[in-house]
């Protein structure tokens, strides 16, 4: 038996002893009528850390959950929330997504009780980003939970930051029907933040998605709905959206191609720019979005370049491919993309 395996076995033995002691401390009995739940939680957490070092992530996560429950009983919501998050992340790495989401829901409940709503939303967002490609549907669920927190807390900037990643996830999965349903929430948030550039790009994005789905009525309705919105009517986005609709209404592919050759199209997020450049004239018809809902998630081997107007601290996978702001507009850099 190698030294490493002996050390791991010894570490596990110590971990089991610590956990056993912690459980005993946190269990009511004849000689323990007033358990010290927080001390019990710390002891069990100590054992969970040893198990992690010994390479037994599964048992470590189980111990974390037990420690979190003791912290909750001891009114230490912050401690409980952090351990639920750690256990949830381990379950995500194991591909046990349903259990992971349950743990992350408990995490956000505890952190919000502790008055740390922003940390709760961050935990959900980070987990959602981690599984964007491996399980997009579950990532959408986590993004939605995070957005609900920021909406309830009226935290507009955190909402915007999270929605950037959410939109990237929807685009990667080519789930355009969900995008059309959710984008109005970002438009509303952009209005509150007084970010007309983001607002207008989102409206143009909706028009492009409708046209790509051969839904001329939907494109017209979107344009009509937002035409009176402050800052949109005389914007480049409105002009391009109007010209795209007009070209398709007239069945004029040459006019459509001329609009799509405008440099502004290239400054849209990569997936939306590609979608726009694929537009062809068509005979208008009512058609559900099923044509753009994939039967399986398409894996793009090239690096994803979103350009959704990520904040300056967003990862390069989100901020890449964005238009460079014009000189003198550095302070509005986060509005140059979507």
ZATI-163760 format. One line per 8 residues: number of its first residue (from 1); their letters; for each residue z, y, x of N, C-alpha, C. Coordinates in pm, whole numbers. Atoms other than C-alpha are relative to their C-alpha. Layout:
! ZATI-163760
NUM = a = Z/Y/X/Z/Y/X/Z/Y/X; ...
***
This chain:
! ZATI-163760
1 = xxxxxxxx = 0/-120/85/0/0/0/0/124/88; 12/-120/-84/-101/339/142/118/93/-20; -110/-97/7/144/619/212/-16/90/-122; 25/-88/115/-24/833/-56/44/-65/-129; -38/69/124/24/569/-326/151/-15/-8; -146/11/-1/387/522/-218/61/133/-40; -50/-133/33/444/899/-235/-20/30/-148; 29/-23/141/280/914/-579/95/-79/-88
9 = xxxxxxxx = -91/84/78/491/628/-705/141/57/4; -132/-61/-12/804/795/-571/11/127/-80; 2/-124/76/707/1125/-728/10/-26/-150; -5/36/142/651/961/-1064/140/-45/-41; -136/48/29/990/794/-1044/96/118/-14; -84/-119/8/1159/1128/-979/-31/79/-127; 41/-73/120/959/1288/-1260/58/-64/-125; -53/72/116/1062/1022/-1508/150/21/-15
17 = xxxxxxxx = -144/-22/2/1427/1070/-1411/32/141/-50; -21/-139/42/1401/1448/-1457/-26/16/-150; 35/-9/143/1233/1411/-1796/108/-66/-85; -104/71/74/1490/1157/-1909/127/84/-10; -119/-85/-1/1771/1391/-1807/-18/119/-94; 28/-114/86/1605/1684/-1984/7/-36/-147; -2/44/140/1557/1491/-2307/144/-22/-46; -141/22/33/1921/1387/-2298/72/133/-23
25 = xxxxxxxx = -62/-131/13/2026/1751/-2250/-40/69/-132; 49/-68/120/1816/1861/-2548/15/-78/-127; -17/84/119/1917/1584/-2788/143/8/-52; -133/-9/61/2206/1629/-3029/65/-138/-3; -76/125/4/2478/1365/-3015/147/29/-16; -144/-17/20/2848/1305/-3054/61/84/112; -53/-75/-113/2912/1443/-2706/-89/119/39; 92/-112/-30/2632/1700/-2721/-41/67/-131
33 = xxxxxxxx = 24/-57/133/2668/1884/-3049/-76/132/6; 70/-127/-15/2519/2208/-2915/-90/-6/123; 90/19/-115/2225/2118/-2691/-47/133/60; 56/-116/-70/2106/2367/-2433/-150/-23/11; 143/31/8/1742/2357/-2533/-81/59/115; 78/-63/-108/1618/2599/-2269/19/-72/133; -24/76/-123/1784/2408/-1986/-71/-134/-6; 71/126/18/1642/2088/-2130/-149/18/24
41 = xxxxxxxx = 143/-27/-16/1295/2244/-2142/-36/16/147; 27/-22/-142/1315/2353/-1780/3/-130/79; -11/128/-70/1420/2005/-1670/-124/-87/-28; 118/78/35/1136/1838/-1860/-124/61/64; 113/-67/-66/893/2099/-1726/-5/-35/148; -7/40/-141/1012/2015/-1376/-63/-137/19; 59/134/-8/921/1653/-1442/-151/3/-21; 145/-9/26/580/1752/-1578/-75/48/124
49 = xxxxxxxx = 63/-49/-122/504/1939/-1257/-10/-110/105; 4/113/-95/593/1634/-1049/-109/-98/-36; 104/93/45/365/1419/-1260/-139/55/34; 128/-63/-33/83/1667/-1204/-31/-18/149; 17/18/-144/138/1650/-829/-31/-145/35; 23/142/-23/136/1272/-852/-137/-44/-52; 134/31/49/-206/1289/-1017/-7/-59/-138; -1/55/136/-99/1177/-1364/-4/116/-100
57 = xxxxxxxx = 15/-117/88/-236/1466/-1572/34/-33/-144; -26/37/140/-210/1276/-1899/150/3/-29; -145/2/21/163/1211/-1865/59/139/21; -47/-135/-25/210/1562/-1729/-17/86/-125; 24/-77/122/54/1716/-2042/97/-40/-111; -94/48/101/272/1498/-2264/139/59/23; -131/-58/-35/582/1621/-2079/1/150/-26; 9/-145/28/462/1982/-2107/21/28/-148
65 = xxxxxxxx = -14/-18/146/436/1946/-2484/146/-16/-41; -141/24/30/789/1806/-2497/86/119/45; -73/-115/-51/918/2092/-2282/-24/123/-88; 33/-112/87/736/2344/-2504/79/-6/-130; -76/17/124/907/2200/-2810/147/36/20; -139/-38/-30/1248/2240/-2645/13/152/13; -3/-146/-14/1165/2601/-2552/-5/65/-138; 11/-55/135/1068/2666/-2914/133/-11/-73
73 = xxxxxxxx = -131/18/62/1401/2522/-3033/103/96/59; -92/-92/-67/1575/2747/-2782/-41/145/-16; 47/-137/28/1395/3056/-2918/-65/67/120; 76/-56/-111/1194/3100/-2600/-148/-22/-32; 138/15/47/857/3149/-2769/-100/20/113; 93/-27/-110/693/3285/-2455/-14/-122/91; 4/121/-82/789/2981/-2249/-73/-112/-70; 68/105/76/670/2750/-2526/-150/24/-2
81 = xxxxxxxx = 142/-32/6/338/2931/-2557/-73/-32/128; 64/25/-130/260/2907/-2187/-18/-149/26; 11/145/-23/332/2533/-2177/-101/-64/-95; 102/50/93/123/2468/-2489/-140/31/54; 130/-37/-58/-162/2654/-2318/-35/-94/116; 27/88/-115/-129/2447/-1998/-36/-141/-46; 30/133/52/-122/2123/-2194/-136/-3/-69; 129/-8/66/-419/2235/-2402/-115/0/98
89 = xxxxxxxx = 106/-5/-102/-623/2309/-2091/-21/-137/64; 14/135/-54/-550/1962/-1955/-79/-87/-98; 72/79/101/-668/1809/-2283/-147/38/-5; 140/-43/-5/-986/2016/-2261/-71/-69/115; 60/66/-117/-1054/1879/-1912/-19/-148/-23; 13/143/32/-1003/1531/-2054/-102/-24/-111; 96/14/110/-1254/1601/-2333/65/-29/-134; -73/25/126/-986/1567/-2602/11/134/-74
97 = xxxxxxxx = 12/-135/51/-1101/1881/-2781/84/26/-126; -77/-21/123/-936/1833/-3121/148/22/32; -140/-16/-39/-594/1788/-2963/20/131/76; -9/-124/-77/-663/2077/-2726/8/121/-93; 0/-114/93/-737/2313/-3015/132/9/-75; -131/-1/67/-418/2209/-3194/106/60/92; -98/-52/-95/-217/2284/-2881/-20/150/24; 28/-141/-22/-390/2618/-2828/35/83/-123
105 = xxxxxxxx = -45/-69/120/-319/2710/-3189/152/21/4; -145/-14/-16/50/2642/-3124/31/104/106; -17/-98/-108/16/2844/-2805/-8/142/-54; 16/-137/50/-113/3151/-2987/108/37/-102; -109/-27/94/152/3115/-3259/127/42/75; -120/-30/-78/432/3112/-3001/-12/135/73; 17/-125/-74/287/3396/-2793/1/121/-92; -4/-112/95/240/3613/-3100/142/26/-48
113 = xxxxxxxx = -142/-17/35/601/3549/-3200/72/74/111; -62/-65/-117/695/3659/-2849/-50/143/20; 53/-135/-12/501/3981/-2904/-107/13/105; 101/0/-105/228/3884/-2661/-134/-44/-57; 123/37/70/-76/3876/-2889/-121/3/92; 115/-9/-90/-319/3986/-2619/-11/-122/91; -1/121/-84/-215/3695/-2397/-44/-121/-82; 41/110/88/-263/3461/-2694/-152/-3/-16
121 = xxxxxxxx = 145/-7/15/-618/3582/-2749/-71/-36/129; 59/31/-130/-692/3556/-2378/-2/-150/26; -8/145/-19/-579/3193/-2372/-110/-70/-79; 103/60/86/-814/3108/-2660/-139/30/55; 131/-39/-52/-1105/3301/-2511/-34/-80/126; 25/72/-124/-1070/3137/-2169/-35/-146/-26; 30/139/34/-1063/2791/-2325/-138/-11/-63; 132/2/65/-1369/2874/-2537/-112/11/103
129 = xxxxxxxx = 101/-16/-105/-1565/2990/-2232/-18/-130/78; 1/123/-80/-1471/2670/-2049/-84/-110/-65; 71/109/69/-1630/2447/-2316/-127/48/-70; 120/-55/65/-1925/2669/-2413/-118/-97/4; 114/90/-13/-2179/2418/-2283/33/-142/-43; -35/139/30/-1991/2090/-2324/25/-23/-149; -26/17/143/-1888/2150/-2686/-7/136/-70; 15/-135/56/-2033/2470/-2835/69/20/-133
137 = xxxxxxxx = -62/-17/132/-1904/2406/-3187/150/26/12; -144/-21/-21/-1544/2382/-3066/23/136/67; -15/-131/-63/-1598/2690/-2849/-9/110/-104; 12/-100/107/-1708/2883/-3158/133/11/-76; -128/2/72/-1383/2778/-3328/106/78/77; -99/-69/-83/-1174/2906/-3038/-31/150/10; 38/-142/-3/-1371/3232/-3011/42/69/-129; -35/-58/130/-1315/3291/-3382/150/26/-10
145 = xxxxxxxx = -146/-19/2/-939/3242/-3346/41/120/85; -31/-113/-88/-929/3488/-3056/-39/132/-65; 46/-123/65/-1131/3746/-3248/89/39/-117; -91/-28/111/-900/3714/-3547/128/68/49; -120/-61/-57/-604/3796/-3326/-25/147/34; 29/-137/-41/-769/4106/-3180/-31/90/-120; 26/-77/122/-886/4215/-3524/131/37/-67; -129/-25/64/-536/4179/-3667/82/103/78
153 = xxxxxxxx = -74/-92/-84/-394/4370/-3372/-72/134/19; 82/-120/-13/-667/4635/-3400/-27/33/147; 30/-18/-142/-744/4582/-3032/-151/-4/18; 145/-9/2/-1103/4702/-3031/-65/-41/131; 60/29/-130/-1169/4670/-2658/5/-150/31; -10/144/-23/-1043/4311/-2634/-94/-75/-95; 92/59/97/-1244/4227/-2948/-142/6/56; 134/-17/-56/-1559/4367/-2785/-24/-92/119
161 = xxxxxxxx = 14/85/-118/-1501/4183/-2458/-18/-146/-40; 8/139/44/-1446/3851/-2637/-131/-28/-72; 124/22/75/-1748/3898/-2863/-119/-13/94; 108/15/-98/-1971/3936/-2557/-18/-147/37; 4/142/-38/-1883/3583/-2450/-40/-88/-119; 32/75/121/-1907/3456/-2808/-150/3/-26; 143/-14/24/-2260/3591/-2842/-81/-77/104; 64/80/-104/-2357/3434/-2510/3/-148/-39
169 = xxxxxxxx = -13/141/39/-2228/3099/-2639/-96/-34/-113; 92/25/113/-2426/3128/-2964/-145/-2/48; 136/-4/-52/-2741/3220/-2770/-32/-125/81; 22/121/-80/-2698/2929/-2528/-28/-120/-91; 18/111/94/-2671/2692/-2824/-117/25/-95; 109/-40/88/-2960/2876/-2995/41/-10/-147; -51/3/137/-2744/2898/-3304/-21/138/-62; 36/-133/47/-2926/3199/-3444/53/30/-140
177 = xxxxxxxx = -54/-24/135/-2805/3151/-3801/144/49/8; -137/-46/-19/-2444/3186/-3685/1/140/60; 7/-133/-61/-2543/3486/-3474/-26/107/-105; 29/-97/106/-2689/3662/-3777/123/25/-89; -120/-13/82/-2368/3597/-3966/108/81/71; -110/-59/-75/-2139/3720/-3689/-29/139/59; 34/-127/-66/-2327/4013/-3530/49/123/-76; -51/-119/71/-2233/4258/-3811/145/35/35
185 = xxxxxxxx = -139/-28/-40/-1870/4222/-3698/2/83/128; 5/-77/-124/-1966/4350/-3355/-55/141/-24; 53/-132/34/-2168/4634/-3505/112/88/-55; -113/-75/56/-1862/4740/-3704/99/41/109; -93/-31/-109/-1643/4721/-3394/-57/107/92; 64/-100/-85/-1897/4921/-3191/7/138/-63; -14/-127/70/-1886/5191/-3457/138/60/25; -137/-48/-20/-1509/5215/-3423/21/47/143
193 = xxxxxxxx = -12/-38/-141/-1541/5232/-3045/-91/117/37; 98/-107/-25/-1814/5497/-3081/-93/-38/114; 97/49/-97/-2063/5291/-2881/-133/-24/-70; 127/14/72/-2399/5359/-3046/-100/-90/72; 95/83/-74/-2590/5183/-2767/19/-148/-35; -28/140/37/-2418/4850/-2838/-36/-24/-146; 29/10/144/-2443/4908/-3213/-151/-16/-24; 144/1/24/-2818/4977/-3199/-68/-125/55
201 = xxxxxxxx = 59/122/-56/-2900/4683/-2972/31/-121/-88; -34/111/89/-2720/4452/-3210/-86/0/-126; 87/-9/117/-2925/4580/-3504/-139/-49/35; 131/47/-46/-3248/4530/-3308/1/-151/23; -12/145/-22/-3126/4183/-3208/-12/-76/-132; 9/66/131/-3082/4091/-3576/-143/0/-53; 139/-8/45/-3434/4211/-3657/-86/-101/75; 78/94/-81/-3580/4007/-3371/26/-144/-43
209 = xxxxxxxx = -33/137/43/-3396/3692/-3481/-67/-31/-133; 65/21/130/-3522/3733/-3838/-150/-21/17; 145/12/-20/-3881/3781/-3720/-36/-129/71; 25/127/-70/-3860/3484/-3485/10/-117/-97; -14/104/101/-3758/3281/-3788/-100/17/-114; 102/-27/101/-4058/3419/-3982/61/48/-132; -69/-54/117/-3821/3596/-4219/-19/152/-3; 32/-143/3/-3987/3932/-4276/92/75/-95
217 = xxxxxxxx = -92/-64/95/-3769/4009/-4578/135/28/64; -129/-18/-67/-3454/3957/-4372/-5/112/102; 15/-108/-99/-3586/4187/-4098/-2/135/-69; 7/-126/75/-3671/4459/-4352/135/38/-58; -131/-27/59/-3335/4425/-4522/100/49/105; -89/-43/-109/-3152/4456/-4190/-30/145/39; 39/-136/-38/-3350/4768/-4096/42/100/-107; -38/-89/111/-3291/4922/-4439/151/19/-8
225 = xxxxxxxx = -146/-4/10/-2921/4837/-4437/62/95/102; -63/-77/-108/-2851/5008/-4105/-73/132/32; 78/-120/-31/-3109/5289/-4114/84/128/-5; -80/-122/16/-2853/5544/-4230/122/5/92; -116/3/-89/-2596/5442/-3970/-16/106/110; 3/-109/-97/-2510/5730/-3739/-49/-48/137; 49/29/-134/-2708/5722/-3416/-111/-104/6; 101/107/-5/-2956/5450/-3518/-141/48/-30
233 = xxxxxxxx = 133/-34/51/-3247/5614/-3700/-96/52/107; 88/-60/-100/-3381/5807/-3400/15/-66/138; -20/72/-126/-3295/5548/-3135/-124/-81/38; 108/89/-44/-3537/5339/-2925/3/-132/-76; -15/130/68/-3398/5032/-3097/-62/5/-140; 56/-15/134/-3490/5162/-3442/-152/10/6; 145/-16/-15/-3838/5263/-3324/-67/-134/28; 58/130/-32/-3905/4921/-3174/8/-96/-118
241 = xxxxxxxx = -16/87/116/-3765/4735/-3474/-103/32/-107; 96/-43/102/-3985/4939/-3709/-142/-41/38; 135/35/-45/-4297/4881/-3498/-24/-151/-2; 13/146/6/-4234/4508/-3474/-27/-46/-143; 18/36/141/-4201/4479/-3851/-137/44/-50; 129/-53/45/-4506/4698/-3911/-116/-83/52; 109/79/-60/-4726/4497/-3671/-14/-135/-70; 5/130/66/-4632/4170/-3839/-44/15/-145
249 = xxxxxxxx = 46/-25/138/-4679/4315/-4188/-151/17/-5; 144/-23/-3/-5033/4420/-4090/-76/-118/60; 65/114/-63/-5101/4090/-3914/-75/39/126; 67/-55/-118/-5191/4284/-3599/70/-49/128; -61/58/-121/-5112/4070/-3293/-11/94/119; 16/-93/-112/-5249/4332/-3054/108/107/-2; -105/-102/12/-5009/4596/-3186/136/-60/32; -127/68/-27/-4725/4345/-3174/18/-20/151
257 = xxxxxxxx = -8/22/-146/-4804/4257/-2810/26/130/74; -19/-130/-64/-4818/4626/-2721/146/44/-7; -142/-33/14/-4466/4678/-2856/84/-86/94; -79/93/-80/-4338/4372/-2674/-17/22/150; 20/-31/-141/-4478/4500/-2343/83/120/46; -84/-114/-37/-4246/4801/-2356/114/-46/91; -103/37/-97/-3999/4800/-2069/135/-20/-65; -130/9/68/-3710/4840/-2310/31/-144/-42
265 = xxxxxxxx = -18/140/42/-3764/4481/-2431/60/-81/114; -50/75/-116/-3697/4354/-2079/147/29/27; -139/-37/-23/-3361/4532/-2080/94/-60/-104; -84/72/97/-3238/4331/-2378/58/-123/69; -54/124/-56/-3022/4024/-2310/-111/-104/19; 106/91/-39/-3227/3748/-2151/-50/-85/-116; 43/87/109/-3229/3513/-2450/-68/76/-112; 61/-80/106/-3309/3790/-2696/-135/53/46
273 = xxxxxxxx = 127/-46/-55/-3581/3929/-2469/-105/-112/-6; 91/113/7/-3737/3584/-2446/-42/-29/-143; 30/25/140/-3713/3539/-2820/-99/104/-51; 90/-107/43/-3882/3877/-2877/-141/-23/52; 131/17/-61/-4165/3801/-2635/-76/-121/-55; 66/116/61/-4237/3478/-2822/-53/30/-140; 39/-34/137/-4305/3664/-3149/-152/-3/-18; 141/2/40/-4639/3605/-3320/-9/46/-145
281 = xxxxxxxx = 17/-38/139/-4781/3742/-3642/2/-127/-85; -12/117/88/-4723/3513/-3938/-17/44/-144; 5/-26/143/-4767/3486/-4310/141/-3/-53; -141/-6/45/-4436/3602/-4460/32/-106/-103; -49/99/96/-4239/3339/-4643/150/-7/10; -145/18/-1/-3880/3275/-4738/27/-133/66; -26/122/-76/-3741/3021/-4497/140/5/57; -134/0/-57/-3385/2923/-4406/-6/-8/151
289 = xxxxxxxx = -3/-6/-146/-3276/2941/-4045/1/-136/67; -9/135/-58/-3297/2567/-3996/-95/-18/116; 96/18/-109/-3597/2609/-3770/55/41/134; -58/-42/-126/-3374/2770/-3512/135/-63/26; -125/71/-23/-3070/2546/-3552/-33/-130/70; 40/117/-77/-3108/2281/-3279/71/-126/-45; -64/127/31/-3045/1914/-3338/96/-40/110; -93/21/-111/-2878/1906/-2999/-5/123/88
297 = xxxxxxxx = -7/-120/-84/-2767/2176/-2760/-92/-15/119; 92/4/-111/-3038/2258/-2511/69/47/126; -63/-34/-129/-2914/2259/-2155/-102/75/85; 88/-78/-85/-3077/2533/-1951/47/-12/144; -44/25/-136/-3068/2433/-1585/5/125/86; -9/-123/-78/-3130/2783/-1463/123/78/-39; -124/-76/24/-2838/3021/-1437/-18/90/-119; 7/-82/121/-2768/3190/-1768/30/145/36
305 = xxxxxxxx = -15/-142/-31/-2810/3566/-1749/3/74/-132; -15/-46/137/-2675/3736/-2059/-34/145/-23; 21/-142/21/-2666/4111/-2028/58/51/-128; -55/-46/126/-2445/4152/-2333/100/112/20; -84/-117/-16/-2284/4468/-2204/141/-35/39; -134/44/-34/-1992/4290/-2040/76/110/69; -85/-96/-65/-1700/4490/-1918/-6/-21/150; 14/6/-144/-1674/4558/-1548/72/-114/64
313 = xxxxxxxx = -74/112/-57/-1430/4274/-1498/-50/-133/-53; 53/124/53/-1645/4017/-1677/-70/-76/111; 63/80/-104/-1784/3726/-1469/-149/27/9; 141/-29/-23/-2133/3752/-1321/-89/-74/-95; 82/76/91/-2261/3485/-1558/-21/73/-131; 13/-77/124/-2209/3730/-1840/-69/132/24; 52/-134/-24/-2302/4060/-1679/-138/-1/62; 127/3/-69/-2612/3941/-1493/-116/36/-88
321 = xxxxxxxx = 123/-25/72/-2956/4061/-1591/5/122/-88; -9/-117/84/-2842/4386/-1748/-79/114/60; 71/-118/-46/-3033/4710/-1730/93/86/81; -80/-90/-80/-2914/4945/-1461/10/133/-70; -14/-126/71/-2768/5260/-1623/-71/111/75; 66/-114/-61/-2954/5581/-1562/102/84/74; -88/-86/-77/-2811/5824/-1313/70/96/-92; -78/-93/81/-2534/6032/-1460/68/-65/-116
329 = xxxxxxxx = -61/69/113/-2434/5767/-1712/92/-110/45; -83/106/-55/-2204/5561/-1491/118/-28/-90; -120/23/81/-1909/5613/-1725/-31/-81/-124; 37/77/117/-2107/5443/-2002/-65/-131/39; 67/119/-51/-2209/5147/-1789/19/-121/-90; -26/120/82/-2048/4895/-2024/-78/3/-130; 80/-6/120/-2281/5012/-2300/-147/-21/27; 141/9/-34/-2604/4954/-2111/-62/-127/-51
337 = xx = 50/124/56/-2636/4599/-2236/55/-13/-139; -54/18/135/-2514/4442/-2556/146/-30/9
***
